[in-house]
Amino acid sequence: MKGIHAISEMNAGEIERLLSLATEFKSGKATRKNLSGRTVALFFSENSTRTKLSFTLAAQKLGARVLDLNESTSSVAKGESLLDTSKTLEAMGADCIVIRHQESGITRYLQQHLQIPIVNAGDGWSEHPSQCLLDLLTISEYKKFAGLKVVIAGDILHSRVARSDAEALRKLGATVSFTGPKTLMPPKTEKAPWPESLKATDVLVLLRIQKERQDQGLLPSLSEYHKLYGLTAEYLEMLPTDSLILHPGPVNRGVELADAVLENPRCKILNQVENGVFARMALLYAAIEGRNIFEIPA
């Protein structure tokens, strides 16, 4: 496997193997699988707390050294191309580069010029494979994927999380629906009725509303969004009692969901954060050890 760029490039069996590997790491059964002596380089051109720190912890738990590079403190700020920066990291001995960037498809482009694997930590509006894997891991701890009814709500148009989650869930046998304001829905996308669709929802994935969308006139106001599409205490009562509520974070309190929802036991946001470390351990190990990892029995 030369890099991990998109869930859309994986089949159901490969996704399941990654989930199994993440589960092994979480249970402590994968003690012989490590990256001792390896070096993982992180390059983030967008702000991040959960993704960056969990990739750092994932690499450290696997015994790897970590090189932490930000765009503002790198030679990219002086005009060096990201390709030349990546080649520099490769020449220094990095075994893998984890990249978050605002340009869609950037990791695939860079991979064409590098021998070491690149792991996509979120590229533009395209995909977010590591967030997807941790979402799947969280769901798998409570539900089976076959026949699962999932609703993804919010800014579908600009969400790489929505794209990756929907792609993987459908491959695993789930039914996925989208809902949100018309201005934030991709063209020709069927929209699930809100809040009526909540009554038959097993998993609700709420997406972060990017406040810069207000500057583009795509939303009347954040308070209006919360009233119409936020998960309020009233709407929470419409969800089945055994449903799950997910959110990639960071949460805009009082926008995507009410404060009271965060305290509800159906809300698994902190479980997602915890699982992010183990999901990213699986991705790093698979990227560096190669495609044959999928042929090894769990």
SULJO-V666610 format. One record per residue. N is the residue number from 1. SS is DSSP state (alpha for helix, beta for strand, coil for the rest). Layout:
n=N ss=SS
n=N ss=SS
//
This chain:
n=1 ss=coil
n=2 ss=coil
n=3 ss=coil
n=4 ss=beta
n=5 ss=coil
n=6 ss=coil
n=7 ss=alpha
n=8 ss=alpha
n=9 ss=alpha
n=10 ss=coil
n=11 ss=coil
n=12 ss=alpha
n=13 ss=alpha
n=14 ss=alpha
n=15 ss=alpha
n=16 ss=alpha
n=17 ss=alpha
n=18 ss=alpha
n=19 ss=alpha
n=20 ss=alpha
n=21 ss=alpha
n=22 ss=alpha
n=23 ss=alpha
n=24 ss=alpha
n=25 ss=alpha
n=26 ss=alpha
n=27 ss=alpha
n=28 ss=coil
n=29 ss=coil
n=30 ss=coil
n=31 ss=coil
n=32 ss=coil
n=33 ss=coil
n=34 ss=coil
n=35 ss=coil
n=36 ss=coil
n=37 ss=coil
n=38 ss=coil
n=39 ss=beta
n=40 ss=beta
n=41 ss=beta
n=42 ss=beta
n=43 ss=beta
n=44 ss=beta
n=45 ss=coil
n=46 ss=coil
n=47 ss=coil
n=48 ss=coil
n=49 ss=coil
n=50 ss=alpha
n=51 ss=alpha
n=52 ss=alpha
n=53 ss=alpha
n=54 ss=alpha
n=55 ss=alpha
n=56 ss=alpha
n=57 ss=alpha
n=58 ss=alpha
n=59 ss=alpha
n=60 ss=alpha
n=61 ss=alpha
n=62 ss=coil
n=63 ss=coil
n=64 ss=coil
n=65 ss=beta
n=66 ss=beta
n=67 ss=beta
n=68 ss=beta
n=69 ss=beta
n=70 ss=beta
n=71 ss=alpha
n=72 ss=alpha
n=73 ss=alpha
n=74 ss=coil
n=75 ss=alpha
n=76 ss=alpha
n=77 ss=alpha
n=78 ss=alpha
n=79 ss=coil
n=80 ss=coil
n=81 ss=coil
n=82 ss=alpha
n=83 ss=alpha
n=84 ss=alpha
n=85 ss=alpha
n=86 ss=alpha
n=87 ss=alpha
n=88 ss=alpha
n=89 ss=alpha
n=90 ss=alpha
n=91 ss=alpha
n=92 ss=coil
n=93 ss=coil
n=94 ss=coil
n=95 ss=coil
n=96 ss=beta
n=97 ss=beta
n=98 ss=beta
n=99 ss=beta
n=100 ss=beta
n=101 ss=beta
n=102 ss=coil
n=103 ss=coil
n=104 ss=coil
n=105 ss=coil
n=106 ss=alpha
n=107 ss=alpha
n=108 ss=alpha
n=109 ss=alpha
n=110 ss=alpha
n=111 ss=alpha
n=112 ss=coil
n=113 ss=coil
n=114 ss=coil
n=115 ss=coil
n=116 ss=coil
n=117 ss=beta
n=118 ss=beta
n=119 ss=beta
n=120 ss=beta
n=121 ss=beta
n=122 ss=beta
n=123 ss=beta
n=124 ss=coil
n=125 ss=coil
n=126 ss=coil
n=127 ss=beta
n=128 ss=coil
n=129 ss=alpha
n=130 ss=alpha
n=131 ss=alpha
n=132 ss=alpha
n=133 ss=alpha
n=134 ss=alpha
n=135 ss=alpha
n=136 ss=alpha
n=137 ss=alpha
n=138 ss=alpha
n=139 ss=alpha
n=140 ss=alpha
n=141 ss=coil
n=142 ss=coil
n=143 ss=coil
n=144 ss=coil
n=145 ss=coil
n=146 ss=coil
n=147 ss=coil
n=148 ss=coil
n=149 ss=beta
n=150 ss=beta
n=151 ss=beta
n=152 ss=beta
n=153 ss=beta
n=154 ss=coil
n=155 ss=coil
n=156 ss=coil
n=157 ss=coil
n=158 ss=coil
n=159 ss=coil
n=160 ss=alpha
n=161 ss=alpha
n=162 ss=alpha
n=163 ss=alpha
n=164 ss=alpha
n=165 ss=alpha
n=166 ss=alpha
n=167 ss=alpha
n=168 ss=alpha
n=169 ss=alpha
n=170 ss=alpha
n=171 ss=alpha
n=172 ss=coil
n=173 ss=coil
n=174 ss=coil
n=175 ss=beta
n=176 ss=beta
n=177 ss=beta
n=178 ss=beta
n=179 ss=beta
n=180 ss=coil
n=181 ss=coil
n=182 ss=alpha
n=183 ss=alpha
n=184 ss=alpha
n=185 ss=coil
n=186 ss=coil
n=187 ss=coil
n=188 ss=coil
n=189 ss=coil
n=190 ss=coil
n=191 ss=beta
n=192 ss=coil
n=193 ss=coil
n=194 ss=coil
n=195 ss=coil
n=196 ss=alpha
n=197 ss=alpha
n=198 ss=alpha
n=199 ss=alpha
n=200 ss=alpha
n=201 ss=coil
n=202 ss=coil
n=203 ss=beta
n=204 ss=beta
n=205 ss=beta
n=206 ss=beta
n=207 ss=coil
n=208 ss=coil
n=209 ss=coil
n=210 ss=coil
n=211 ss=alpha
n=212 ss=alpha
n=213 ss=alpha
n=214 ss=alpha
n=215 ss=alpha
n=216 ss=alpha
n=217 ss=coil
n=218 ss=coil
n=219 ss=coil
n=220 ss=coil
n=221 ss=coil
n=222 ss=alpha
n=223 ss=alpha
n=224 ss=alpha
n=225 ss=alpha
n=226 ss=alpha
n=227 ss=alpha
n=228 ss=alpha
n=229 ss=alpha
n=230 ss=coil
n=231 ss=beta
n=232 ss=coil
n=233 ss=alpha
n=234 ss=alpha
n=235 ss=alpha
n=236 ss=alpha
n=237 ss=coil
n=238 ss=coil
n=239 ss=coil
n=240 ss=coil
n=241 ss=coil
n=242 ss=coil
n=243 ss=coil
n=244 ss=beta
n=245 ss=beta
n=246 ss=beta
n=247 ss=beta
n=248 ss=coil
n=249 ss=coil
n=250 ss=coil
n=251 ss=coil
n=252 ss=coil
n=253 ss=beta
n=254 ss=coil
n=255 ss=coil
n=256 ss=coil
n=257 ss=beta
n=258 ss=coil
n=259 ss=alpha
n=260 ss=alpha
n=261 ss=alpha
n=262 ss=alpha
n=263 ss=coil
n=264 ss=coil
n=265 ss=coil
n=266 ss=coil
n=267 ss=beta
n=268 ss=coil
n=269 ss=alpha
n=270 ss=alpha
n=271 ss=alpha
n=272 ss=alpha
n=273 ss=alpha
n=274 ss=alpha
n=275 ss=alpha
n=276 ss=alpha
n=277 ss=alpha
n=278 ss=alpha
n=279 ss=alpha
n=280 ss=alpha
n=281 ss=alpha
n=282 ss=alpha
n=283 ss=alpha
n=284 ss=alpha
n=285 ss=alpha
n=286 ss=alpha
n=287 ss=alpha
n=288 ss=alpha
n=289 ss=alpha
n=290 ss=coil
n=291 ss=alpha
n=292 ss=alpha
n=293 ss=alpha
n=294 ss=alpha
n=295 ss=alpha
n=296 ss=coil
n=297 ss=coil
n=298 ss=coil
//
